Amino acid sequence: MGTTLERWVAHDDPDRPLEYGASFCDCQACVAVLKTTALCQPDLLIKIRFGRAPGLVVEAGALLGGSMRDHDLVRRFGFDGDWVRGLSVAKPADG
């Protein structure tokens, strides 16, 4: 049997190592965790879920160099008129 996935928001435990199940909102604490992660673990995969477009997986380092506000993420990675439903650590590929 598989283990149960624990879902949690990064601002609830900002010092906890990020892993699949962690998600982010647009609060200052979550943005700070994302920025720190992008600097320290630039290859950690982050999933951006959009309202209309399919989700997109990007390396955390790709989030640097621009605002992490929803409208800026749509401008950089999505389509006009879309919106961000959420960000989370992407599920690791099955080996």
C-alpha positions as CSV (number, residue, x, y, z in Angstrom):
1,M,0.0,0.0,0.0
2,G,1.1,3.6,-0.7
3,T,1.6,6.2,1.9
4,T,-0.8,9.1,2.3
5,L,0.3,12.4,0.8
6,E,0.6,15.1,3.4
7,R,-0.4,18.4,1.9
8,W,0.8,21.6,3.6
9,V,1.3,25.3,2.8
10,A,4.8,26.6,2.9
11,H,3.9,29.6,5.2
12,D,2.7,27.2,7.9
13,D,6.3,25.8,8.3
14,P,8.7,28.0,6.4
15,D,11.8,26.2,7.7
16,R,10.5,22.7,6.6
17,P,12.3,21.3,3.6
18,L,10.1,21.5,0.5
19,E,8.8,18.2,-0.9
20,Y,5.9,17.0,-3.0
21,G,2.7,18.0,-1.1
22,A,3.9,21.5,-0.3
23,S,2.0,24.4,-1.9
24,F,2.3,28.1,-2.0
25,C,-0.1,31.1,-1.8
26,D,0.8,34.6,-2.7
27,C,1.5,35.8,0.9
28,Q,4.9,37.3,1.8
29,A,6.1,34.2,3.7
30,C,5.3,31.9,0.7
31,V,7.0,34.2,-1.8
32,A,10.1,34.4,0.5
33,V,10.2,30.5,0.7
34,L,9.9,30.4,-3.1
35,K,12.7,32.9,-3.6
36,T,15.0,31.1,-1.1
37,T,14.2,27.8,-2.8
38,A,15.0,29.3,-6.2
39,L,18.4,30.4,-5.0
40,C,19.3,27.3,-3.0
41,Q,17.5,24.5,-5.1
42,P,17.1,26.1,-8.5
43,D,16.3,22.7,-10.1
44,L,13.4,21.8,-7.7
45,L,10.4,21.4,-9.9
46,I,7.4,23.7,-9.2
47,K,4.0,23.1,-10.8
48,I,2.0,26.2,-11.8
49,R,-1.7,25.3,-12.1
50,F,-3.7,27.7,-14.4
51,G,-7.4,28.2,-14.7
52,R,-7.7,27.4,-18.4
53,A,-4.3,26.3,-19.7
54,P,-2.7,22.9,-18.6
55,G,-0.4,23.0,-15.6
56,L,3.2,23.8,-16.3
57,V,6.2,22.5,-14.5
58,V,9.2,24.8,-14.2
59,E,12.4,24.7,-12.3
60,A,12.3,27.0,-9.2
61,G,15.3,29.0,-10.6
62,A,13.0,30.0,-13.6
63,L,10.9,31.9,-11.1
64,L,13.7,34.3,-10.2
65,G,14.1,37.5,-12.3
66,G,10.4,38.4,-12.1
67,S,7.5,39.0,-9.8
68,M,5.8,35.9,-8.4
69,R,2.4,37.6,-8.3
70,D,-0.3,35.7,-10.1
71,H,-0.7,38.2,-13.0
72,D,3.1,38.2,-13.6
73,L,3.2,34.4,-13.6
74,V,0.5,34.4,-16.2
75,R,2.3,36.9,-18.3
76,R,5.5,35.0,-18.1
77,F,4.3,31.4,-18.3
78,G,0.6,31.4,-19.2
79,F,-1.9,32.8,-21.7
80,D,-3.7,36.2,-21.8
81,G,-6.9,36.1,-19.9
82,D,-5.9,33.1,-17.8
83,W,-5.2,33.0,-14.0
84,V,-3.1,31.0,-11.5
85,R,-5.0,28.5,-9.5
86,G,-2.0,27.5,-7.4
87,L,1.7,26.6,-7.1
88,S,3.1,23.5,-5.6
89,V,6.1,21.3,-5.5
90,A,5.7,19.0,-8.5
91,K,5.4,15.3,-8.1
92,P,8.7,13.6,-8.7
93,A,8.9,11.3,-11.7
94,D,8.5,7.7,-11.0
95,G,11.9,5.9,-11.3
